[in-house]
């Protein structure tokens, strides 16, 4: 699915739609250049999850976790941009952060949550670790319009493809 997002507000609105429809354990793998709108999309996802905390990029902390909102889902926001300098180092460093456990345990619920949604910025750096039910979202600036983006959403999972069909086209 490819969507044209005319403004940052449209990117945020797509995130909000995603936050309204994602299920516990959902992994959202974001790709795009610096300034493409990955954090804006994540802020919208938080709104859709009913999270009221201020969502910021975890570029330096690597992982931010936000308490559940009205949907009772944690938001685990990961940024892999600063992991390693070689092709294999990001995978090793991700393992050291416990990323495998985060991805595996995201669907688990407890007394306080119904599970988690995991959003990973610069996900292409750890693509080998991502499970089959991942939703890949690539944000690409439109050269002729500095405010516009193209969002390409793909998955190989039938369940995640069903989630995509629930999204209404947004501008």
Secondary structure, DSSP 8 states (H G I E B T S, - for coil): -EEEE-SHHHHHHHHHHHHHH--TT-EEEEE--TTSSHHHHHHHHHHHTT--S-----TTTSEEEE---TT--EEEEEE-TTS-SSTTHHHHHHHHTTHHHHHHHTT---SS-S-EEEEEETGGGGGGG--TTEEEEEEEEETTEEEEEEEEEE-S-HHHHHHHHHS----
